[in-house]
Amino acid sequence: MNENRILNKIKNKQTAYVVSIQSENLDVIEYAVKLQFDAIHLDAEHGSFSVDSVERICQLAISSGLTVTARIPKISKPEINLFIDRGIQGIMGPHVETLEEATLLADSCLFPPLGKRSWGGGRGTEFSSPIFLSNKKMSKREYADWANQNMELTIQIESKKAVDNLGDILKEERISRIAFGPHDLAADLGVPGEPEHPKVIETHKMIEDASRKAGKIMVGDYVKSVRLEHSIIETLKELKK
């Protein structure tokens, strides 16, 4: 396992560069390494990943020095375990609408005493092997503390209920980053298919202002993401001009 490159960049107020994918593509990981990206992000809410494919992605990416993060399909401890036991070091929870959901996310991702993460198998809990820990031998407790320090937690606010409960949600101190869900929020605000509608923009500003006041940062702060699918589409458009 490696230190979380995204968190290191954020701490130093530098930009972290991330490639987002929706299905297993090992070639992209090689390109990301060559182009000096920092991380691979798996969109598992809308993508198609099996446990085996996440395992393969993490094997190659982590061995190549990249950090791997994921947006999970839903917030549940078993679901989260499947990802972080593979070596995922950042979890984005979609559709967070209550403080209880934000708390469940944090509890599931962090080892005691900070959370209630289960001690499982795989590289996610390899604690004394120099192969996985950059030649540093650690006790279980030392590894747990190290893993907590390198786990990045993000939640998405994408419904009217979430906005109404935002004050309570932001009380979860272990959540560091806040993301929007513009299309789902637009639909919930009565303007489906219009993420640029003034009502949505105004709500986003309110979310951002409240989040920053609570000491959180937004997903776009210090992190730039490239979506593979969008890049391919734009390239094809250019070729057809």
FENDA-V432175 format. One record per pair of residues at least 12 apart in sequence whose ideal C-beta (glycine too) atoms are under 10 Angstrom apart, sorted by the first residue. I is the first residue (numbers start at 0). J is the second residue. Records with the same first field share a line. If there is no record, write none. Layout:
I = J + J
This chain:
0 = 57 + 61 + 66 + 86 + 88 + 122 + 123 + 124 + 125 + 126 + 128 + 130 + 131 + 132 + 133 + 135 + 142 + 145 + 146 + 149
1 = 60 + 61 + 62 + 63 + 64 + 65 + 66 + 67 + 86 + 88 + 131 + 132 + 133 + 149
2 = 64 + 66 + 88 + 133 + 145 + 148 + 149
3 = 15 + 37 + 38 + 66 + 67 + 68 + 88 + 89 + 146 + 148 + 149 + 150 + 151
4 = 16 + 17 + 36 + 37 + 38 + 64 + 65 + 66 + 88 + 149
5 = 17 + 37 + 38 + 40 + 66 + 68 + 88 + 89 + 149 + 151 + 176 + 221 + 222
6 = 66 + 88 + 89 + 148 + 149 + 150 + 151 + 175 + 221
7 = 37 + 66 + 149
8 = 37 + 38 + 66 + 221 + 222
9 = 151 + 175 + 176 + 216 + 220 + 221 + 222
10 = 221
11 = 221
12 = 220 + 221
13 = 37 + 221
14 = 37 + 220 + 221 + 222 + 223
15 = 36 + 37 + 38 + 66 + 221 + 222 + 223 + 224
16 = 31 + 34 + 35 + 36 + 37 + 38 + 222 + 223 + 224 + 225
17 = 31 + 36 + 37 + 38 + 39 + 40 + 65 + 66 + 67 + 68 + 89 + 222 + 223 + 224 + 225 + 226
18 = 30 + 31 + 34 + 36 + 37 + 38 + 39 + 40 + 60 + 65 + 224 + 225 + 226 + 227 + 230
19 = 38 + 39 + 40 + 41 + 42 + 46 + 68 + 70 + 224 + 225 + 226 + 227 + 228 + 229 + 230
20 = 39 + 40 + 41 + 42 + 46 + 48 + 56 + 225 + 226 + 227 + 228
21 = 40 + 41 + 42 + 43 + 44 + 45 + 46 + 47 + 48 + 70 + 226 + 227 + 228
22 = 41 + 42 + 43 + 46 + 47 + 48 + 52 + 56 + 227 + 228
23 = 41 + 46 + 47 + 48 + 49 + 51 + 52 + 53 + 54 + 55 + 56
24 = 39 + 52 + 56 + 227
25 = 52 + 55 + 56 + 58 + 59 + 60
27 = 39 + 56 + 60 + 225 + 227 + 230
28 = 55 + 56 + 57 + 58 + 59 + 60 + 61 + 62 + 63 + 65 + 67
29 = 59 + 60 + 63
30 = 227
31 = 60 + 63 + 65 + 225 + 227
32 = 59 + 60 + 62 + 63 + 64 + 65
33 = 63
34 = 225
36 = 60 + 65 + 66 + 223 + 224 + 225
37 = 64 + 65 + 66 + 222 + 223
38 = 60 + 65 + 66 + 67 + 68 + 88 + 89 + 151 + 222 + 224
39 = 56 + 57 + 59 + 60 + 61 + 63 + 65 + 66 + 67 + 68 + 69 + 87 + 227
40 = 66 + 67 + 68 + 69 + 70 + 87 + 89 + 91 + 222 + 224 + 225 + 226
41 = 53 + 56 + 57 + 60 + 67 + 68 + 69 + 70 + 71 + 82 + 85 + 87 + 89 + 91
42 = 69 + 70 + 71 + 72 + 91 + 93 + 226 + 227 + 228
43 = 69 + 70 + 71 + 72 + 73 + 78 + 81 + 82 + 87 + 90 + 91 + 93
44 = 69 + 70 + 71 + 72 + 73 + 91 + 92 + 93 + 94 + 155 + 180
45 = 70 + 72 + 93
46 = 69 + 70 + 72 + 228
48 = 69 + 72 + 81 + 82
49 = 81
50 = 81 + 82 + 84 + 85 + 121
51 = 85
52 = 85
53 = 67 + 69 + 81 + 82 + 84 + 85 + 86 + 87
54 = 81 + 84 + 85 + 86 + 121 + 122
55 = 85
56 = 69 + 85 + 86 + 87
57 = 69 + 82 + 84 + 85 + 86 + 87 + 88 + 121 + 122 + 123
58 = 85 + 86 + 122
60 = 86 + 87
61 = 85 + 86 + 87 + 88 + 122 + 131
62 = 86 + 122 + 130 + 131
64 = 133
66 = 86 + 87 + 88 + 89 + 149 + 151
67 = 82 + 85 + 86 + 87 + 88 + 89
68 = 82 + 87 + 88 + 89 + 90 + 91 + 150 + 151 + 153 + 222
69 = 81 + 82 + 83 + 85 + 87 + 88 + 89 + 90 + 91
70 = 82 + 89 + 90 + 91 + 92 + 93 + 153 + 155 + 178
71 = 83 + 87 + 90 + 91 + 92 + 93 + 104 + 107 + 108
72 = 93
73 = 92 + 93 + 94 + 100
74 = 90 + 92 + 93 + 94 + 95 + 99 + 100 + 101 + 102 + 103 + 104 + 107 + 154
75 = 103 + 104 + 107
76 = 103 + 104 + 106 + 107 + 108 + 115 + 116 + 117
77 = 107 + 117
78 = 90 + 92 + 107
79 = 92 + 103 + 104 + 106 + 107 + 108 + 116 + 117
80 = 107 + 108 + 116 + 117 + 119 + 121 + 123
81 = 119 + 121 + 123
82 = 107 + 108 + 123
83 = 107 + 108 + 109 + 116 + 117 + 119 + 121 + 123 + 124 + 146 + 150
84 = 116 + 117 + 118 + 119 + 120 + 121 + 122 + 123 + 124
85 = 119 + 121 + 122 + 123
86 = 121 + 122 + 123 + 124 + 125 + 131
87 = 108 + 122 + 123 + 150 + 151
88 = 108 + 123 + 146 + 149 + 150 + 151
89 = 108 + 149 + 150 + 151 + 152 + 153 + 175 + 176
90 = 104 + 105 + 107 + 108 + 150 + 151 + 152 + 153 + 154
91 = 104 + 151 + 152 + 153 + 154 + 155 + 176 + 178 + 218
92 = 104 + 105 + 107 + 108 + 152 + 153 + 154 + 155 + 174 + 178
93 = 153 + 154 + 155 + 156 + 157 + 178 + 180 + 183
94 = 154 + 155 + 156 + 157 + 158 + 160 + 161 + 180 + 183
95 = 153 + 154 + 155 + 156 + 157 + 158 + 160 + 161 + 164 + 165 + 168 + 171 + 174 + 177 + 178 + 180
96 = 154 + 156 + 157 + 158 + 159 + 160 + 161 + 162 + 163 + 164 + 165 + 168
97 = 160 + 161 + 164 + 167 + 168
98 = 164 + 165 + 166 + 167 + 168 + 169 + 170 + 171
99 = 164 + 167 + 168 + 171
100 = 154 + 161 + 164 + 168 + 171
101 = 152 + 154 + 161 + 164 + 167 + 168 + 169 + 170 + 171 + 173 + 174
102 = 114 + 115 + 168 + 170 + 171 + 173 + 174
103 = 115 + 171
104 = 152 + 153 + 154 + 171 + 173 + 174
105 = 150 + 152 + 154 + 171 + 172 + 173 + 174 + 175
106 = 171 + 173
107 = 152
108 = 146 + 147 + 150 + 151 + 152 + 173 + 174
109 = 143 + 146 + 147 + 148 + 150 + 152 + 173
110 = 124 + 139 + 140 + 142 + 143 + 144 + 145 + 146 + 147 + 150
111 = 140 + 143 + 147
112 = 140 + 143 + 144 + 147
113 = 143 + 144 + 146 + 147 + 148 + 150 + 173
114 = 143 + 147 + 150 + 152 + 173
116 = 143 + 146 + 147 + 150
118 = 139 + 142 + 143
123 = 146
124 = 139 + 142 + 143 + 146
125 = 137 + 142
126 = 138 + 139 + 140 + 141 + 142 + 143 + 145 + 146
127 = 139 + 141 + 142
132 = 145
147 = 173
150 = 173 + 175
151 = 174 + 175 + 176 + 222
152 = 171 + 173 + 174 + 175 + 176
153 = 174 + 175 + 176 + 177 + 178 + 215 + 216 + 217 + 218 + 222
154 = 168 + 169 + 171 + 174 + 175 + 176 + 177 + 178 + 210 + 215 + 218
155 = 176 + 177 + 178 + 179 + 180 + 183 + 184 + 218
156 = 168 + 169 + 177 + 178 + 179 + 180 + 183 + 184 + 202 + 203 + 206 + 207 + 209 + 210
157 = 178 + 179 + 180 + 181 + 182 + 183 + 184 + 185 + 186 + 187 + 206
158 = 180 + 183 + 184 + 186 + 187 + 188
159 = 184 + 187 + 188 + 189 + 202
160 = 187
161 = 180 + 183 + 184 + 187 + 206
162 = 184 + 187 + 188 + 202 + 203 + 205 + 206 + 209
165 = 177 + 205 + 206 + 209 + 210 + 213
166 = 209 + 213
168 = 209 + 210 + 213
169 = 206 + 209 + 210 + 212 + 213 + 214 + 215
170 = 213
171 = 213 + 215
172 = 213 + 214 + 215
174 = 210 + 213 + 215
175 = 214 + 215 + 216
176 = 210 + 215 + 216 + 217 + 218 + 219 + 220 + 221 + 222
177 = 206 + 207 + 209 + 210 + 211 + 213 + 215 + 216 + 217 + 218 + 220
178 = 206 + 210 + 217 + 218 + 219
179 = 194 + 199 + 202 + 203 + 206 + 207 + 217 + 218 + 219
180 = 194
181 = 193 + 194 + 195 + 196 + 199 + 200 + 202 + 203
182 = 194 + 199
184 = 196 + 198 + 199 + 202 + 203 + 206
185 = 198 + 199 + 200 + 202
186 = 199
187 = 199 + 202
188 = 201 + 202
203 = 217
207 = 219
